[in-house]
Amino acid sequence: MNPDKKLLEEKAEILKAISHPVRLCIVRRLMIEGEKNVTEMQNCLEAPQSTVSQHLAKLRAAGIIEGKREGTEIYYSVVNEDVKKIIKALF
């Protein structure tokens, strides 16, 4: 595969992952407010925990966020530098 094509596909996957309004909101809030657990995000987004968890799983799979376990809770934060730049440019 052409190296440029592979890079373009990787960047397109990142854009797809943040293109949903709920995921975009999650990423933006994590950048503004810092680490959050699912319950904190659920209350903020006014969405069921299962919905928030599904969106977090997609963001994790895309390498956009990471979770850090503290006891029974997992706190998420944005780790992808490209996404940080995109969010800053958008907002």
ZIJOGI-V399452 format. One record per residue. N is the residue number from 1. RES is the residue in one small letter. PHI is phi in radians with two decimals (NA if undefined). Layout:
n:res:phi
N:RES:PHI
N:RES:PHI
This chain:
n:res:phi
1:m:NA
2:n:-1.03
3:p:-0.98
4:d:-1.14
5:k:-1.12
6:k:-1.10
7:l:-1.06
8:l:-1.09
9:e:-1.14
10:e:-1.10
11:k:-1.16
12:a:-1.10
13:e:-1.13
14:i:-1.11
15:l:-1.11
16:k:-1.08
17:a:-1.13
18:i:-1.70
19:s:-1.35
20:h:-1.40
21:p:-0.99
22:v:-1.20
23:r:-1.17
24:l:-1.08
25:c:-1.11
26:i:-1.03
27:v:-1.09
28:r:-1.07
29:r:-1.15
30:l:-1.09
31:m:-1.23
32:i:-1.31
33:e:-1.76
34:g:1.53
35:e:-0.97
36:k:-2.46
37:n:-1.71
38:v:-1.07
39:t:-1.08
40:e:-1.10
41:m:-1.24
42:q:-1.04
43:n:-1.10
44:c:-1.22
45:l:-1.47
46:e:0.93
47:a:-2.28
48:p:-1.06
49:q:-1.01
50:s:-1.09
51:t:-1.16
52:v:-1.07
53:s:-1.08
54:q:-1.12
55:h:-1.18
56:l:-1.08
57:a:-1.07
58:k:-1.17
59:l:-1.16
60:r:-1.14
61:a:-1.07
62:a:-1.46
63:g:1.34
64:i:-1.55
65:i:-2.19
66:e:-2.34
67:g:-1.93
68:k:-2.12
69:r:-1.42
70:e:-2.29
71:g:1.17
72:t:-1.62
73:e:-1.76
74:i:-2.05
75:y:-1.83
76:y:-1.77
77:s:-2.58
78:v:-1.45
79:v:-2.09
80:n:-1.49
81:e:-1.16
82:d:-1.07
83:v:-1.15
84:k:-1.03
85:k:-1.14
86:i:-1.11
87:i:-1.11
88:k:-1.08
89:a:-1.22
90:l:-1.27
91:f:-2.03
